[in-house]
Amino acid sequence: MKADKIKIETEYIKLQDLLKLSGVCATGGMAKIVIQNGEVKVNGEVCEMRGKKMRAGDVAEYDGYRIEVEA
C-alpha cells in the first residue's frame, strides 16, 4: 500500500478535496463518484460522505493508497 501525508493549515479538509489534493483522484468529480460508490475508507470504515471533515490524525484509504492528514 502506498502511503502519503497531507499537511493542512486549517481545522479540516473535506474528504473529496483530500483525494483530489493528494493526486489519488484526478478530479473532484472522480472523487465524488468513488466516495459515493463506497470505495473509500476513513479510519478503517467505509465512508460515503464526500463532505466528511478530515482532521489531523484521520486516515483515508482508496485503491491501494493510504493518505494521512497532518496538522
Buried (B, 14 or more C-beta within 10 A) or exposed (E): EEEEEBEBEEEBBBBBBBBBBBEBBEEBEBBBBBBEEEBBBBEEEEBEEBEBEBEEEBBBBBEEBBBBBEE
